[in-house]
């Protein structure tokens, strides 16, 4: 048993794999203990196994792509809304627990830093593509009192973009590769998607650093790299 292996989940769930994907996406985005569940890799794998040829080669029923394209965004959005509600309702008490194998305070701190660095809107969208952060971002946004209506707007944007992009890329890969070698393509596919999704984060970091270098010094001059004062 490997809880992080998406192919294990899809195989063990069998005929209920489509419903299982919906439930896992909801738990991974909405429940604090769901951070250990596969998210990106599961969506790519689900897209791959929605290809009839791949599913036949693996000896399982193909997943329903229409159901996935409609249901998984709804579950991702609903899960995040639940996380935000819990954070908004219970505040810091939600995280007032000692570290354990299933809870690390550093995860909360990482999500808070992410929120403060990129601002509410960008953080909610970009966090979708960052494992662990996407689980804790939603309650953290609630704890930091991000207005529910504003959170809902950017939650929908981020949730739909995250889910649909990974599912469709997985489905495309499923029609291009040998079903017997499908395991070789899941992790590289996920890595590529995550790498691409992190580009806006890198761009934002570089942008903020350049802006910081241009800030005026106390004497009114703009500081540039290499200037002694």
Secondary structure, DSSP 8 states (H G I E B T S, - for coil): --TT-HHHHHHHHGGGHHHHHHHHHHHHHH-GGGGGS-SHHHHHHHHHHTSHHHHHHHTS----HHHHHHHHHHHHHHHHHHHHHHHHHHGGGGG-S---SS--HHHHHHHHHHHHHH-HHHHHHHGGGSTTHHHHHHHHHHHTT--HHHHHHHHHHHHHHHHHHHHHHHHHHHTTS-GGGTHHHHHHHHHHHHHHHHHHHHHHHHHHHHHHHTSB-TTS-B--TT---
